[in-house]
Amino acid sequence: MIFLAKCLGCNQAFKFNTTPRLECGNFDVNVRAVWGTLVTGNGLSQLNELLAVLDSPGLSRRSFLDIELKMNNW
């Protein structure tokens, strides 16, 4: 997740990552979420339902499939 903040004094914008990006380009937390979803026999809909209950933004279909395809090549 990325937080955006703007300084009220100088008007400069700052980005803060709450999780590191991996070498593959995806955020670590997203890769772990997809991995956990797949190994439990679930998919994108179940993951996004869980994230909604936790009041957290879900993954797009494109992001989920991108991570899943990268995992298939591990």
N, C-alpha and C positions, 0 to 999 in steps of 0.2 A: 504494500500500500504506500502511496506517496501523499504526504501532507504538503500543502502549499501555504506559505505564509508571506505576508507583505508588510514591510516596515512602514509604519505610519510617519516616521521622520524623513526617510530618504526615498520612500516609494519603491524600494528595490524588492523584487520577489525572490523567495528562497524555496527550494524543494528539499524535503527530508524523506528519505526512504526508511520505512520501518522494518524492512527485510532485505537482505542482500540479493543482488542479481547473480545468477549462476553463469558459468561459461557459456551455456546454451542460450542465454539471453532472457530466460524466464526468471521470475521471482521465486525464491526458495519456497516460500509459503504456498504458492500456487502449485508447484511441482509436488510438494508433499500432500497437498489436498487431493490432487488428481490421483496420485499413487494410492493413497488410502482409500479413495472411492473405488478405484478399479480392483484392488485386492480384496475388497469386501463384496464384490459382485454387483456393485452399483454403477451409476453413470452420472452424466451431467445434471439431469433433472433432480436426482436425489441429493447431489452435492449442493445445488443451488437452493433446494428446499431447506437443508440443514443450515446453510449460511443465512438464509432469510430469517429463520428462527433465532439465530444469533445476532440479528440486526447488522449483518455484515454484507458488503456487496458481493454478488455472485460472479462467476466466471462466464465469459461469453463462449458460445459454441466454438468459435474460431480458436480462442485461447486453449480451451479444453482439448480440442482435437490436435492442435499443434504440440502440446505437451505429450499427449498420448502417442503421437507418431514418433516423437523423439525418444520416448521410453521404449518403443518397439525396436529401436536401433541400438539399445544399450547392450 
